[in-house]
Amino acid sequence: MVKRLTGLFEQIAEPTALTLAFARVRENAGGPGGDGVSIDAFAKRLANEVVALTHELISGEYVPRRARPAQMPKKSGGFRKLSIPAVRDRVVQTAASTLLVAGLDREMEDVSFGYRPGRSVQQAVRMVDKHRRDGFRWAVDADIRSYFDNVPHDRLIAKLEAHVDDGRFVDLISLWLEAYGAAGRGLPQGSPVSPVLANLYLDAMDEAFRDPALRLIRYADDFVILARSAADAEAAKDKAARLLKKEGLELHPEKTKIVPFNRGLRFLGHLFVRSLVVADPWDEAPTETVDSPPSGAPAPDSSGKDDEQRSGTPPRCRRVLYLAMAGTRADTGTGESIEVSEDGHMRLRLKAHLLERVEVHPDTDISSDALRALLAAGVPTVFVDGRGEALGSVAPREGINGVLHLAQARTILDEARRRQLAEVIVEARIHNHRALLRRLNRQRNDTAVVQACEEINRILRKLPGAEAVSSLMSYEGASAKVYWRVLGRFLPEGWVFERRGRRPPATPFDVILSYLATLVTNEVERAVFAAGLHPGFAILHASKNESSACATDLVEEFRGPVAESCAVTLVAQKAVNIDGFSRDRGLGWTMEAETRDAIIRAYERTLARPVKDPAGASSVPWRGMIERQVRRFAGAIKTGEPYVPYRMDY
């Protein structure tokens, strides 16, 4: 029997709850609602606003203000319709959503991955891949016709009342639905309370598919049903149609189809073709929403997901193709395409000009014709070892920038200038140590982490007094020792990490850190070549032959916000687990192929996420941010102007 939630209304009417809810509203940013009051304006009179909201809620005088209609461009073309509640209404709705998520999440089925704490797109993708490997080779690729616009209010309220024994709270939810919906239907995209209500409404369908012959995986209204045969898939499609019709919804007849895996399934921005799973170059995944990231893990950026058919147009940015699964081979295909095969069977075809680069891992192969095609398209191919470290590359001839190389050499030989640049690089690395710890510690408020940040502060203050680059390096090492000492406190039970161990990796988390550090260093190295910098000339580290010492310098500012943040999030959100690693005598810990694939996918998702460019008001994906920073460094070397590394905000 379901234990119904009580006392919710009294909790959200508390000034403390409303104040905390405003902090989350402010963190999520966004514009004003229909009343024109911005978040900053609301913040200036926060105490008075909270008192007023508390009074209105308790007295029954609370009425939501008009929402502001808005349209958000979709990456796939067209616009998503949003209803932006007033800031004061978003505060109350956030307080209500927080309680509902905490109370209802334990009632939700394991097959649901969207809008839930500790769950992600990557987990849903891994689940699809697992079931496919278990023999579920047919998929119902389902689409609910305009789901968010068509949820019936009366049925939704009935479902809510089955879980909530609090009439005033249910009335409050009804008030919002009536204010923002039309003709008794619809969940407003833009309201903080809509995601949890959307999950609640579809929970009955999740329960109905507890069928040993079928596997349902759902992310919000985007779901697939996996079956072992075409007949079972057809029956599952009919069953889903009946269940949704009972709930006042319908499957979109043109967008719902039955797909065998050997022809390719596109789901949540990934393409499944037999045993291959790759980020789909012609698709986009819904942006993940994590209401309460576990262990303080930074939440991915939040926005709605497309409710309509994706256009199938090529992506705006090029992708990286990882040949990582043993037995795969890349060769040329028709036109300008690169074909990836597995054990002699073609699994994937991509246009060469849509690729950023190709990485060839051990036990995989690439033909000379494919290498020539990639060179003709300006795409470098990097050969890597089992740790992901580059062994060498086949790359298009870059323009030799002799003037820039001379400027690099002059900079290194000028001790004062070299020390100046080294200081800002080290300062950014140490600053980002502290910033990531503070981000992760927002909710935990761990005293040991607070004390570690204070230690790092003291180290930062010593940098201007360092007379040599070697002194700066020793300060970076001291900060890293403090940083690594507490970073492991954000990992879930079962993961041990107290200090950094590289060769051999001392723990499974060391393996993840090293692999991600290598991936982002490879990314910086590519940007170094593209910017015309000499790869062997370094400011902070020693200049070396046959080594990209320049990339080793410039990667410092990205280790924390990209590699280490991604590592903590991977583990905290259980996208990888301890079982995916094994101990190898003499080599420390190693990871299984599936674990490596999960890390690569998470890394690519990280690089695709937008980040605000500190040098301007624009946002750019992390991959673009890395390219910009390397170009800025090259400009600073050439002109003698100061260089400003990327510094995390917190």
Secondary structure, 3 states (H helix, E strand, C coil): CCCCECCHHHHHCCHHHHHHHHHHHHHHCCCCCCCCCCHHHHHHCHHHHHHHHHHHHHHCCCCCCCCEEEEEECCCCCEEEEEECCHHHHHHHHHHHHHHHHHHHHHCCCCECCCCCCCCHHHHHHHHHHHHHCCCCEEEEEEECCHHHHCEHHHHHHHHHHHECCHHHHHHHHHHHHHHCECCECCCCCCCCHHHHHHHHHHHHHHHCCCCCEEEEEECCEEEEEECCHHHHHHHHHHHHHHHHHCCCCECCCCCEEEEHHHCEEECCEEEECCEEEECCCCCCCCCCCCCCHHHCCCCCCCCCCCCCCCCCCCCCCEEEEECCCCEEEEECCCCEEEEEECCEEEEEEEHHHEEEEEECCCCEECHHHHHHHHHCCCCEEEECCCCCEEEEECCCCCCCHHHHHHHHHHHHCHHHHHHHHHHHHHHHHHHHHHHHHHHCCCCCCHHHHHHHHHHHHHHHHHHHCCCHHHHHHHHHHHHHHHHHHHHHHCCCCCCCCCCCCCCCCCHHHHHHHHHHHHHHHHHHHHHHHCCCCCCCCCCCCCCCCCCHHHHHHCHHHHHHHHHHHHHHHHHCCCCCHHHEEEECCCEEEECHHHHHHHHHHHHHHHHCEEECCCCCCEEEHHHHHHHHHHHHHHHHHHCCCCCCCCCCC
